[in-house]
Amino acid sequence: MLLVACLHAVGARKPGQGTELQPVRESERRQYQTLLGVNRDTVHRISRRLIGGTAVVIPLSVVGTVIALFAAESGSDSATLPERDVALTDPVGLLLGTAFLAVLVLLGSLLVYSLWSFTEYRRLRKRIPEPRPPSTFTNPTRFVTILLGNYDLDAYGKRVQRTGFVFVVVLFLI
């Protein structure tokens, strides 16, 4: 936290604002139509839906597991929680398996979204006229300042902020 605070303090004030973007050329449109052999918009839409779906499934399955464990133990006369064998076909096993698969799908969809977001960042960066500002992903002070900034960002700054946030979340989850 101290390192992040220092990088933020040293960073440029209000980077990611006022970045002029040149119009998209036809050659760039054709060059970036697909990602991983699939239409870019489809990759973006599916990865966002999977992230949202797993964000709902994971808590529901964890709460369902707790409810199923307490319901099974309420019929027991023991004052302490006894050990319990769980099979994949039990309700608890199915709920835990669902949570585990949802976490794997969440990681995968976050990785795909981060790949899409980074390529979108590269597309925007190519449209910045010379002289370009330093790359935010190679300059940690700019990166931290944009990531923690609460000011109005332009399209380039917002893309940097979203890409950086997804990278931080993926690193945290891994």
LUMNU-513879 format. One record per atom (N, C-alpha, C): residue number from 1; atom name; x, y, z. Coordinates in steps of 0.1 Angstrom, whole numbers, plus 5000, padded with zeros to 4 digits. Layout:
<recs>
<rec NUM; 'CA'; <X; Y; Z>>
...
</recs>
This chain:
<recs>
<rec 1; 'N'; <5008; 4988; 5000>>
<rec 1; 'CA'; <5000; 5000; 5000>>
<rec 1; 'C'; <5009; 5013; 5000>>
<rec 2; 'N'; <5020; 5012; 5007>>
<rec 2; 'CA'; <5029; 5023; 5008>>
<rec 2; 'C'; <5035; 5026; 4994>>
<rec 3; 'N'; <5039; 5015; 4987>>
<rec 3; 'CA'; <5044; 5016; 4973>>
<rec 3; 'C'; <5034; 5023; 4964>>
<rec 4; 'N'; <5021; 5018; 4965>>
<rec 4; 'CA'; <5011; 5024; 4956>>
<rec 4; 'C'; <5009; 5038; 4959>>
<rec 5; 'N'; <5009; 5042; 4972>>
<rec 5; 'CA'; <5007; 5056; 4976>>
<rec 5; 'C'; <5018; 5064; 4971>>
<rec 6; 'N'; <5031; 5059; 4972>>
<rec 6; 'CA'; <5042; 5067; 4967>>
<rec 6; 'C'; <5041; 5069; 4952>>
<rec 7; 'N'; <5038; 5058; 4944>>
<rec 7; 'CA'; <5037; 5059; 4930>>
<rec 7; 'C'; <5026; 5069; 4926>>
<rec 8; 'N'; <5015; 5069; 4933>>
<rec 8; 'CA'; <5004; 5078; 4930>>
<rec 8; 'C'; <5008; 5093; 4933>>
<rec 9; 'N'; <5016; 5095; 4944>>
<rec 9; 'CA'; <5020; 5108; 4947>>
<rec 9; 'C'; <5031; 5113; 4937>>
<rec 10; 'N'; <5039; 5105; 4931>>
<rec 10; 'CA'; <5049; 5109; 4922>>
<rec 10; 'C'; <5044; 5110; 4908>>
<rec 11; 'N'; <5033; 5103; 4905>>
<rec 11; 'CA'; <5027; 5103; 4892>>
<rec 11; 'C'; <5022; 5117; 4887>>
<rec 12; 'N'; <5021; 5118; 4874>>
<rec 12; 'CA'; <5016; 5130; 4867>>
<rec 12; 'C'; <5002; 5133; 4872>>
<rec 13; 'N'; <4999; 5145; 4873>>
<rec 13; 'CA'; <4986; 5149; 4877>>
<rec 13; 'C'; <4976; 5148; 4865>>
<rec 14; 'N'; <4966; 5141; 4867>>
<rec 14; 'CA'; <4955; 5140; 4857>>
<rec 14; 'C'; <4960; 5134; 4843>>
<rec 15; 'N'; <4967; 5123; 4843>>
<rec 15; 'CA'; <4970; 5116; 4831>>
<rec 15; 'C'; <4957; 5110; 4826>>
<rec 16; 'N'; <4957; 5107; 4813>>
<rec 16; 'CA'; <4945; 5100; 4807>>
<rec 16; 'C'; <4934; 5110; 4804>>
<rec 17; 'N'; <4937; 5123; 4804>>
<rec 17; 'CA'; <4927; 5133; 4801>>
<rec 17; 'C'; <4932; 5141; 4789>>
<rec 18; 'N'; <4923; 5145; 4780>>
<rec 18; 'CA'; <4927; 5154; 4769>>
<rec 18; 'C'; <4935; 5147; 4759>>
<rec 19; 'N'; <4934; 5134; 4758>>
<rec 19; 'CA'; <4941; 5126; 4747>>
<rec 19; 'C'; <4934; 5127; 4734>>
<rec 20; 'N'; <4940; 5133; 4724>>
<rec 20; 'CA'; <4933; 5134; 4711>>
<rec 20; 'C'; <4935; 5121; 4704>>
<rec 21; 'N'; <4924; 5116; 4698>>
<rec 21; 'CA'; <4925; 5104; 4690>>
<rec 21; 'C'; <4922; 5107; 4676>>
<rec 22; 'N'; <4930; 5101; 4667>>
<rec 22; 'CA'; <4927; 5103; 4653>>
<rec 22; 'C'; <4916; 5094; 4649>>
<rec 23; 'N'; <4909; 5097; 4638>>
<rec 23; 'CA'; <4898; 5088; 4634>>
<rec 23; 'C'; <4903; 5075; 4630>>
<rec 24; 'N'; <4894; 5065; 4631>>
<rec 24; 'CA'; <4898; 5051; 4627>>
<rec 24; 'C'; <4899; 5050; 4612>>
<rec 25; 'N'; <4910; 5044; 4608>>
<rec 25; 'CA'; <4911; 5041; 4593>>
<rec 25; 'C'; <4905; 5028; 4590>>
<rec 26; 'N'; <4901; 5027; 4577>>
<rec 26; 'CA'; <4895; 5014; 4573>>
<rec 26; 'C'; <4904; 5002; 4574>>
<rec 27; 'N'; <4917; 5004; 4572>>
<rec 27; 'CA'; <4926; 4993; 4574>>
<rec 27; 'C'; <4927; 4988; 4588>>
<rec 28; 'N'; <4925; 4997; 4598>>
<rec 28; 'CA'; <4925; 4993; 4612>>
<rec 28; 'C'; <4913; 4986; 4616>>
<rec 29; 'N'; <4901; 4990; 4610>>
<rec 29; 'CA'; <4889; 4983; 4612>>
<rec 29; 'C'; <4890; 4968; 4608>>
<rec 30; 'N'; <4895; 4966; 4596>>
<rec 30; 'CA'; <4896; 4952; 4592>>
<rec 30; 'C'; <4907; 4944; 4600>>
<rec 31; 'N'; <4917; 4951; 4604>>
<rec 31; 'CA'; <4928; 4944; 4611>>
<rec 31; 'C'; <4924; 4939; 4624>>
<rec 32; 'N'; <4915; 4946; 4631>>
<rec 32; 'CA'; <4911; 4942; 4645>>
<rec 32; 'C'; <4896; 4937; 4645>>
<rec 33; 'N'; <4892; 4930; 4635>>
<rec 33; 'CA'; <4878; 4925; 4636>>
<rec 33; 'C'; <4877; 4913; 4644>>
<rec 34; 'N'; <4887; 4905; 4646>>
<rec 34; 'CA'; <4886; 4893; 4653>>
<rec 34; 'C'; <4896; 4892; 4665>>
<rec 35; 'N'; <4893; 4884; 4674>>
<rec 35; 'CA'; <4902; 4882; 4686>>
<rec 35; 'C'; <4901; 4867; 4689>>
<rec 36; 'N'; <4912; 4860; 4689>>
<rec 36; 'CA'; <4912; 4845; 4690>>
<rec 36; 'C'; <4903; 4838; 4680>>
<rec 37; 'N'; <4902; 4844; 4668>>
<rec 37; 'CA'; <4894; 4838; 4657>>
<rec 37; 'C'; <4879; 4841; 4658>>
<rec 38; 'N'; <4875; 4849; 4668>>
<rec 38; 'CA'; <4861; 4852; 4670>>
<rec 38; 'C'; <4859; 4867; 4669>>
<rec 39; 'N'; <4847; 4871; 4664>>
<rec 39; 'CA'; <4844; 4885; 4663>>
<rec 39; 'C'; <4847; 4892; 4677>>
<rec 40; 'N'; <4854; 4904; 4676>>
<rec 40; 'CA'; <4857; 4911; 4689>>
<rec 40; 'C'; <4845; 4914; 4697>>
<rec 41; 'N'; <4835; 4919; 4691>>
<rec 41; 'CA'; <4823; 4922; 4699>>
<rec 41; 'C'; <4817; 4910; 4706>>
<rec 42; 'N'; <4817; 4899; 4699>>
<rec 42; 'CA'; <4812; 4886; 4705>>
<rec 42; 'C'; <4821; 4882; 4717>>
<rec 43; 'N'; <4834; 4883; 4716>>
<rec 43; 'CA'; <4843; 4880; 4727>>
<rec 43; 'C'; <4840; 4889; 4739>>
<rec 44; 'N'; <4838; 4902; 4736>>
<rec 44; 'CA'; <4835; 4912; 4747>>
<rec 44; 'C'; <4822; 4909; 4754>>
<rec 45; 'N'; <4812; 4907; 4746>>
<rec 45; 'CA'; <4798; 4904; 4751>>
<rec 45; 'C'; <4798; 4891; 4759>>
<rec 46; 'N'; <4803; 4880; 4754>>
<rec 46; 'CA'; <4803; 4868; 4761>>
<rec 46; 'C'; <4811; 4868; 4774>>
<rec 47; 'N'; <4823; 4874; 4773>>
<rec 47; 'CA'; <4831; 4874; 4786>>
<rec 47; 'C'; <4825; 4883; 4796>>
<rec 48; 'N'; <4818; 4894; 4793>>
<rec 48; 'CA'; <4811; 4902; 4803>>
<rec 48; 'C'; <4799; 4894; 4809>>
<rec 49; 'N'; <4792; 4887; 4800>>
<rec 49; 'CA'; <4780; 4879; 4806>>
<rec 49; 'C'; <4785; 4868; 4815>>
<rec 50; 'N'; <4796; 4862; 4811>>
<rec 50; 'CA'; <4801; 4851; 4820>>
<rec 50; 'C'; <4806; 4856; 4833>>
<rec 51; 'N'; <4812; 4868; 4833>>
<rec 51; 'CA'; <4817; 4874; 4845>>
<rec 51; 'C'; <4805; 4877; 4854>>
<rec 52; 'N'; <4795; 4883; 4848>>
<rec 52; 'CA'; <4783; 4887; 4856>>
<rec 52; 'C'; <4775; 4874; 4861>>
<rec 53; 'N'; <4775; 4864; 4853>>
<rec 53; 'CA'; <4768; 4852; 4857>>
<rec 53; 'C'; <4775; 4844; 4868>>
<rec 54; 'N'; <4788; 4844; 4867>>
<rec 54; 'CA'; <4796; 4837; 4878>>
<rec 54; 'C'; <4796; 4845; 4891>>
<rec 55; 'N'; <4795; 4859; 4889>>
<rec 55; 'CA'; <4794; 4867; 4901>>
<rec 55; 'C'; <4781; 4864; 4909>>
<rec 56; 'N'; <4771; 4859; 4902>>
<rec 56; 'CA'; <4758; 4855; 4909>>
<rec 56; 'C'; <4759; 4841; 4913>>
<rec 57; 'N'; <4764; 4832; 4905>>
<rec 57; 'CA'; <4764; 4818; 4908>>
<rec 57; 'C'; <4773; 4815; 4921>>
<rec 58; 'N'; <4784; 4821; 4922>>
<rec 58; 'CA'; <4794; 4818; 4933>>
<rec 58; 'C'; <4788; 4820; 4946>>
<rec 59; 'N'; <4782; 4832; 4949>>
<rec 59; 'CA'; <4776; 4835; 4962>>
<rec 59; 'C'; <4764; 4826; 4965>>
<rec 60; 'N'; <4756; 4824; 4954>>
<rec 60; 'CA'; <4744; 4815; 4956>>
<rec 60; 'C'; <4748; 4801; 4960>>
<rec 61; 'N'; <4758; 4796; 4953>>
<rec 61; 'CA'; <4762; 4782; 4956>>
<rec 61; 'C'; <4769; 4781; 4970>>
<rec 62; 'N'; <4776; 4791; 4974>>
<rec 62; 'CA'; <4782; 4791; 4988>>
<rec 62; 'C'; <4771; 4792; 4998>>
<rec 63; 'N'; <4762; 4801; 4996>>
<rec 63; 'CA'; <4751; 4802; 5006>>
<rec 63; 'C'; <4743; 4789; 5006>>
<rec 64; 'N'; <4740; 4783; 4994>>
<rec 64; 'CA'; <4733; 4770; 4994>>
<rec 64; 'C'; <4740; 4759; 5001>>
<rec 65; 'N'; <4754; 4759; 5000>>
<rec 65; 'CA'; <4762; 4749; 5007>>
<rec 65; 'C'; <4760; 4751; 5022>>
<rec 66; 'N'; <4761; 4763; 5027>>
<rec 66; 'CA'; <4759; 4765; 5041>>
<rec 66; 'C'; <4746; 4761; 5046>>
<rec 67; 'N'; <4735; 4764; 5038>>
<rec 67; 'CA'; <4722; 4761; 5042>>
<rec 67; 'C'; <4720; 4745; 5042>>
<rec 68; 'N'; <4726; 4739; 5032>>
<rec 68; 'CA'; <4725; 4724; 5031>>
<rec 68; 'C'; <4732; 4718; 5043>>
<rec 69; 'N'; <4744; 4723; 5046>>
<rec 69; 'CA'; <4751; 4717; 5058>>
<rec 69; 'C'; <4743; 4719; 5071>>
<rec 70; 'N'; <4738; 4731; 5073>>
<rec 70; 'CA'; <4730; 4733; 5085>>
<rec 70; 'C'; <4717; 4725; 5086>>
<rec 71; 'N'; <4711; 4723; 5074>>
<rec 71; 'CA'; <4699; 4715; 5073>>
<rec 71; 'C'; <4702; 4701; 5076>>
<rec 72; 'N'; <4713; 4696; 5072>>
<rec 72; 'CA'; <4717; 4682; 5074>>
<rec 72; 'C'; <4721; 4680; 5089>>
<rec 73; 'N'; <4727; 4690; 5095>>
<rec 73; 'CA'; <4732; 4689; 5108>>
<rec 73; 'C'; <4721; 4692; 5119>>
<rec 74; 'N'; <4710; 4698; 5115>>
<rec 74; 'CA'; <4699; 4701; 5124>>
<rec 74; 'C'; <4692; 4689; 5129>>
<rec 75; 'N'; <4692; 4678; 5121>>
<rec 75; 'CA'; <4686; 4666; 5125>>
<rec 75; 'C'; <4695; 4658; 5135>>
<rec 76; 'N'; <4708; 4662; 5136>>
<rec 76; 'CA'; <4717; 4655; 5144>>
<rec 76; 'C'; <4716; 4659; 5159>>
<rec 77; 'N'; <4718; 4650; 5168>>
<rec 77; 'CA'; <4717; 4652; 5182>>
<rec 77; 'C'; <4730; 4658; 5188>>
<rec 78; 'N'; <4740; 4658; 5181>>
<rec 78; 'CA'; <4753; 4662; 5186>>
<rec 78; 'C'; <4754; 4677; 5187>>
<rec 79; 'N'; <4761; 4681; 5198>>
<rec 79; 'CA'; <4763; 4696; 5201>>
<rec 79; 'C'; <4774; 4701; 5192>>
<rec 80; 'N'; <4783; 4693; 5188>>
<rec 80; 'CA'; <4794; 4697; 5179>>
<rec 80; 'C'; <4791; 4693; 5165>>
<rec 81; 'N'; <4798; 4699; 5155>>
<rec 81; 'CA'; <4796; 4695; 5142>>
<rec 81; 'C'; <4804; 4682; 5139>>
<rec 82; 'N'; <4797; 4671; 5135>>
<rec 82; 'CA'; <4805; 4659; 5132>>
<rec 82; 'C'; <4811; 4660; 5119>>
<rec 83; 'N'; <4821; 4652; 5116>>
<rec 83; 'CA'; <4827; 4651; 5103>>
<rec 83; 'C'; <4817; 4645; 5094>>
<rec 84; 'N'; <4818; 4650; 5081>>
<rec 84; 'CA'; <4808; 4646; 5072>>
<rec 84; 'C'; <4815; 4642; 5059>>
<rec 85; 'N'; <4812; 4631; 5053>>
<rec 85; 'CA'; <4817; 4627; 5040>>
<rec 85; 'C'; <4808; 4633; 5029>>
<rec 86; 'N'; <4814; 4639; 5020>>
<rec 86; 'CA'; <4806; 4645; 5009>>
<rec 86; 'C'; <4810; 4639; 4996>>
<rec 87; 'N'; <4800; 4634; 4989>>
<rec 87; 'CA'; <4802; 4629; 4975>>
<rec 87; 'C'; <4797; 4639; 4965>>
<rec 88; 'N'; <4802; 4638; 4953>>
<rec 88; 'CA'; <4798; 4647; 4943>>
<rec 88; 'C'; <4783; 4647; 4940>>
<rec 89; 'N'; <4777; 4636; 4943>>
<rec 89; 'CA'; <4762; 4635; 4940>>
<rec 89; 'C'; <4754; 4640; 4951>>
<rec 90; 'N'; <4759; 4643; 4963>>
<rec 90; 'CA'; <4752; 4649; 4974>>
<rec 90; 'C'; <4749; 4663; 4970>>
<rec 91; 'N'; <4738; 4669; 4976>>
<rec 91; 'CA'; <4735; 4683; 4974>>
<rec 91; 'C'; <4747; 4692; 4977>>
<rec 92; 'N'; <4754; 4689; 4988>>
<rec 92; 'CA'; <4765; 4697; 4992>>
<rec 92; 'C'; <4776; 4696; 4982>>
<rec 93; 'N'; <4779; 4684; 4977>>
<rec 93; 'CA'; <4789; 4682; 4967>>
<rec 93; 'C'; <4786; 4688; 4954>>
<rec 94; 'N'; <4773; 4688; 4950>>
<rec 94; 'CA'; <4769; 4695; 4938>>
<rec 94; 'C'; <4771; 4710; 4939>>
<rec 95; 'N'; <4767; 4715; 4950>>
<rec 95; 'CA'; <4769; 4730; 4953>>
<rec 95; 'C'; <4784; 4734; 4953>>
<rec 96; 'N'; <4792; 4726; 4960>>
<rec 96; 'CA'; <4806; 4729; 4960>>
<rec 96; 'C'; <4813; 4728; 4946>>
<rec 97; 'N'; <4808; 4717; 4939>>
<rec 97; 'CA'; <4813; 4716; 4925>>
<rec 97; 'C'; <4809; 4727; 4916>>
<rec 98; 'N'; <4797; 4732; 4918>>
<rec 98; 'CA'; <4792; 4743; 4910>>
<rec 98; 'C'; <4800; 4756; 4913>>
<rec 99; 'N'; <4803; 4758; 4926>>
<rec 99; 'CA'; <4811; 4770; 4930>>
<rec 99; 'C'; <4825; 4769; 4924>>
<rec 100; 'N'; <4831; 4757; 4925>>
<rec 100; 'CA'; <4844; 4755; 4919>>
<rec 100; 'C'; <4845; 4757; 4904>>
<rec 101; 'N'; <4835; 4752; 4897>>
<rec 101; 'CA'; <4834; 4754; 4882>>
<rec 101; 'C'; <4832; 4769; 4879>>
<rec 102; 'N'; <4824; 4775; 4887>>
<rec 102; 'CA'; <4821; 4790; 4885>>
<rec 102; 'C'; <4833; 4798; 4887>>
<rec 103; 'N'; <4841; 4794; 4897>>
<rec 103; 'CA'; <4854; 4802; 4899>>
<rec 103; 'C'; <4863; 4800; 4888>>
<rec 104; 'N'; <4864; 4787; 4882>>
<rec 104; 'CA'; <4873; 4785; 4870>>
<rec 104; 'C'; <4868; 4793; 4858>>
<rec 105; 'N'; <4854; 4793; 4856>>
<rec 105; 'CA'; <4849; 4801; 4845>>
<rec 105; 'C'; <4851; 4816; 4847>>
<rec 106; 'N'; <4850; 4820; 4860>>
<rec 106; 'CA'; <4853; 4834; 4863>>
<rec 106; 'C'; <4867; 4838; 4859>>
<rec 107; 'N'; <4877; 4830; 4863>>
<rec 107; 'CA'; <4891; 4832; 4860>>
<rec 107; 'C'; <4893; 4833; 4845>>
<rec 108; 'N'; <4887; 4823; 4838>>
<rec 108; 'CA'; <4889; 4822; 4823>>
<rec 108; 'C'; <4882; 4834; 4816>>
<rec 109; 'N'; <4871; 4838; 4821>>
<rec 109; 'CA'; <4864; 4849; 4814>>
<rec 109; 'C'; <4871; 4862; 4817>>
<rec 110; 'N'; <4876; 4863; 4830>>
<rec 110; 'CA'; <4884; 4875; 4833>>
<rec 110; 'C'; <4897; 4876; 4824>>
<rec 111; 'N'; <4903; 4865; 4822>>
<rec 111; 'CA'; <4915; 4865; 4813>>
<rec 111; 'C'; <4912; 4868; 4799>>
<rec 112; 'N'; <4901; 4863; 4794>>
<rec 112; 'CA'; <4897; 4866; 4780>>
<rec 112; 'C'; <4893; 4881; 4779>>
<rec 113; 'N'; <4886; 4886; 4789>>
<rec 113; 'CA'; <4882; 4900; 4789>>
<rec 113; 'C'; <4894; 4909; 4790>>
<rec 114; 'N'; <4904; 4905; 4798>>
<rec 114; 'CA'; <4916; 4913; 4800>>
<rec 114; 'C'; <4924; 4913; 4786>>
<rec 115; 'N'; <4924; 4902; 4779>>
<rec 115; 'CA'; <4930; 4902; 4766>>
<rec 115; 'C'; <4923; 4911; 4756>>
<rec 116; 'N'; <4910; 4910; 4756>>
<rec 116; 'CA'; <4902; 4919; 4748>>
<rec 116; 'C'; <4905; 4934; 4752>>
<rec 117; 'N'; <4904; 4937; 4765>>
<rec 117; 'CA'; <4906; 4951; 4769>>
<rec 117; 'C'; <4920; 4956; 4766>>
<rec 118; 'N'; <4930; 4947; 4767>>
<rec 118; 'CA'; <4944; 4952; 4763>>
<rec 118; 'C'; <4945; 4954; 4748>>
<rec 119; 'N'; <4939; 4946; 4740>>
<rec 119; 'CA'; <4940; 4948; 4726>>
<rec 119; 'C'; <4932; 4961; 4722>>
<rec 120; 'N'; <4921; 4964; 4729>>
<rec 120; 'CA'; <4914; 4976; 4727>>
<rec 120; 'C'; <4922; 4988; 4731>>
<rec 121; 'N'; <4930; 4987; 4742>>
<rec 121; 'CA'; <4939; 4997; 4746>>
<rec 121; 'C'; <4949; 5000; 4735>>
<rec 122; 'N'; <4955; 4989; 4730>>
<rec 122; 'CA'; <4965; 4990; 4719>>
<rec 122; 'C'; <4959; 4997; 4707>>
<rec 123; 'N'; <4946; 4994; 4704>>
<rec 123; 'CA'; <4940; 5001; 4692>>
<rec 123; 'C'; <4939; 5016; 4695>>
<rec 124; 'N'; <4935; 5020; 4707>>
<rec 124; 'CA'; <4933; 5034; 4710>>
<rec 124; 'C'; <4947; 5041; 4710>>
<rec 125; 'N'; <4957; 5034; 4715>>
<rec 125; 'CA'; <4970; 5040; 4716>>
<rec 125; 'C'; <4976; 5042; 4702>>
<rec 126; 'N'; <4973; 5034; 4693>>
<rec 126; 'CA'; <4978; 5036; 4679>>
<rec 126; 'C'; <4971; 5048; 4673>>
<rec 127; 'N'; <4960; 5052; 4678>>
<rec 127; 'CA'; <4953; 5064; 4672>>
<rec 127; 'C'; <4957; 5077; 4678>>
<rec 128; 'N'; <4966; 5077; 4688>>
<rec 128; 'CA'; <4971; 5089; 4694>>
<rec 128; 'C'; <4982; 5095; 4685>>
<rec 129; 'N'; <4981; 5107; 4681>>
<rec 129; 'CA'; <4991; 5113; 4673>>
<rec 129; 'C'; <5004; 5115; 4680>>
<rec 130; 'N'; <5015; 5115; 4672>>
<rec 130; 'CA'; <5028; 5117; 4678>>
<rec 130; 'C'; <5029; 5132; 4683>>
<rec 131; 'N'; <5036; 5135; 4693>>
<rec 131; 'CA'; <5043; 5126; 4703>>
<rec 131; 'C'; <5033; 5120; 4713>>
<rec 132; 'N'; <5034; 5107; 4714>>
<rec 132; 'CA'; <5025; 5100; 4723>>
<rec 132; 'C'; <5030; 5101; 4737>>
<rec 133; 'N'; <5020; 5101; 4747>>
<rec 133; 'CA'; <5025; 5101; 4761>>
<rec 133; 'C'; <5031; 5087; 4764>>
<rec 134; 'N'; <5039; 5086; 4775>>
<rec 134; 'CA'; <5045; 5073; 4778>>
<rec 134; 'C'; <5034; 5063; 4780>>
<rec 135; 'N'; <5037; 5050; 4777>>
<rec 135; 'CA'; <5028; 5039; 4779>>
<rec 135; 'C'; <5025; 5038; 4794>>
<rec 136; 'N'; <5013; 5036; 4797>>
<rec 136; 'CA'; <5009; 5035; 4811>>
<rec 136; 'C'; <5013; 5022; 4817>>
<rec 137; 'N'; <5014; 5012; 4809>>
<rec 137; 'CA'; <5017; 4998; 4815>>
<rec 137; 'C'; <5033; 4996; 4816>>
<rec 138; 'N'; <5041; 5005; 4811>>
<rec 138; 'CA'; <5055; 5005; 4813>>
<rec 138; 'C'; <5059; 5016; 4823>>
<rec 139; 'N'; <5050; 5025; 4826>>
<rec 139; 'CA'; <5053; 5036; 4835>>
<rec 139; 'C'; <5044; 5035; 4847>>
<rec 140; 'N'; <5049; 5029; 4858>>
<rec 140; 'CA'; <5040; 5026; 4869>>
<rec 140; 'C'; <5034; 5038; 4876>>
<rec 141; 'N'; <5041; 5049; 4875>>
<rec 141; 'CA'; <5034; 5061; 4882>>
<rec 141; 'C'; <5022; 5065; 4874>>
<rec 142; 'N'; <5022; 5065; 4861>>
<rec 142; 'CA'; <5011; 5069; 4853>>
<rec 142; 'C'; <5000; 5059; 4855>>
<rec 143; 'N'; <5004; 5046; 4855>>
<rec 143; 'CA'; <4994; 5035; 4857>>
<rec 143; 'C'; <4986; 5036; 4870>>
<rec 144; 'N'; <4994; 5038; 4881>>
<rec 144; 'CA'; <4987; 5039; 4894>>
<rec 144; 'C'; <4979; 5052; 4895>>
<rec 145; 'N'; <4983; 5063; 4889>>
<rec 145; 'CA'; <4976; 5075; 4890>>
<rec 145; 'C'; <4963; 5074; 4882>>
<rec 146; 'N'; <4963; 5068; 4871>>
<rec 146; 'CA'; <4951; 5066; 4863>>
<rec 146; 'C'; <4942; 5056; 4870>>
<rec 147; 'N'; <4947; 5045; 4875>>
<rec 147; 'CA'; <4940; 5035; 4882>>
<rec 147; 'C'; <4932; 5040; 4894>>
<rec 148; 'N'; <4939; 5049; 4902>>
<rec 148; 'CA'; <4933; 5054; 4914>>
<rec 148; 'C'; <4925; 5067; 4912>>
<rec 149; 'N'; <4926; 5073; 4900>>
<rec 149; 'CA'; <4920; 5086; 4897>>
<rec 149; 'C'; <4905; 5086; 4897>>
<rec 150; 'N'; <4899; 5096; 4903>>
<rec 150; 'CA'; <4885; 5098; 4903>>
<rec 150; 'C'; <4880; 5110; 4895>>
<rec 151; 'N'; <4888; 5114; 4885>>
<rec 151; 'CA'; <4885; 5125; 4877>>
<rec 151; 'C'; <4880; 5120; 4864>>
<rec 152; 'N'; <4875; 5130; 4856>>
<rec 152; 'CA'; <4869; 5126; 4843>>
<rec 152; 'C'; <4880; 5122; 4833>>
<rec 153; 'N'; <4879; 5110; 4828>>
<rec 153; 'CA'; <4889; 5104; 4819>>
<rec 153; 'C'; <4883; 5104; 4805>>
<rec 154; 'N'; <4892; 5105; 4795>>
<rec 154; 'CA'; <4887; 5104; 4781>>
<rec 154; 'C'; <4887; 5089; 4778>>
<rec 155; 'N'; <4884; 5086; 4765>>
<rec 155; 'CA'; <4882; 5072; 4761>>
<rec 155; 'C'; <4895; 5064; 4764>>
<rec 156; 'N'; <4906; 5070; 4761>>
<rec 156; 'CA'; <4919; 5063; 4763>>
<rec 156; 'C'; <4921; 5061; 4778>>
<rec 157; 'N'; <4919; 5070; 4786>>
<rec 157; 'CA'; <4921; 5069; 4801>>
<rec 157; 'C'; <4912; 5059; 4807>>
<rec 158; 'N'; <4899; 5059; 4803>>
<rec 158; 'CA'; <4890; 5049; 4808>>
<rec 158; 'C'; <4894; 5035; 4804>>
<rec 159; 'N'; <4899; 5033; 4792>>
<rec 159; 'CA'; <4903; 5020; 4788>>
<rec 159; 'C'; <4915; 5015; 4796>>
<rec 160; 'N'; <4924; 5024; 4798>>
<rec 160; 'CA'; <4936; 5021; 4807>>
<rec 160; 'C'; <4931; 5017; 4821>>
<rec 161; 'N'; <4922; 5025; 4826>>
<rec 161; 'CA'; <4917; 5022; 4840>>
<rec 161; 'C'; <4910; 5009; 4840>>
<rec 162; 'N'; <4902; 5006; 4831>>
<rec 162; 'CA'; <4894; 4993; 4831>>
<rec 162; 'C'; <4904; 4981; 4829>>
<rec 163; 'N'; <4913; 4983; 4819>>
<rec 163; 'CA'; <4923; 4972; 4817>>
<rec 163; 'C'; <4932; 4969; 4829>>
<rec 164; 'N'; <4936; 4980; 4835>>
<rec 164; 'CA'; <4945; 4979; 4847>>
<rec 164; 'C'; <4937; 4972; 4859>>
<rec 165; 'N'; <4924; 4976; 4860>>
<rec 165; 'CA'; <4916; 4970; 4871>>
<rec 165; 'C'; <4914; 4955; 4869>>
<rec 166; 'N'; <4912; 4951; 4857>>
<rec 166; 'CA'; <4910; 4937; 4854>>
<rec 166; 'C'; <4923; 4930; 4856>>
<rec 167; 'N'; <4934; 4935; 4852>>
<rec 167; 'CA'; <4947; 4929; 4855>>
<rec 167; 'C'; <4949; 4927; 4870>>
<rec 168; 'N'; <4946; 4937; 4878>>
<rec 168; 'CA'; <4948; 4937; 4892>>
<rec 168; 'C'; <4939; 4926; 4898>>
<rec 169; 'N'; <4926; 4925; 4894>>
<rec 169; 'CA'; <4917; 4915; 4899>>
<rec 169; 'C'; <4922; 4901; 4895>>
<rec 170; 'N'; <4927; 4899; 4883>>
<rec 170; 'CA'; <4931; 4886; 4879>>
<rec 170; 'C'; <4944; 4882; 4887>>
<rec 171; 'N'; <4953; 4891; 4889>>
<rec 171; 'CA'; <4965; 4888; 4897>>
<rec 171; 'C'; <4961; 4885; 4911>>
<rec 172; 'N'; <4951; 4892; 4917>>
<rec 172; 'CA'; <4946; 4889; 4930>>
<rec 172; 'C'; <4940; 4875; 4931>>
<rec 173; 'N'; <4932; 4872; 4921>>
<rec 173; 'CA'; <4925; 4859; 4922>>
<rec 173; 'C'; <4935; 4847; 4919>>
<rec 174; 'N'; <4945; 4849; 4911>>
<rec 174; 'CA'; <4954; 4839; 4908>>
<rec 174; 'C'; <4963; 4837; 4921>>
</recs>
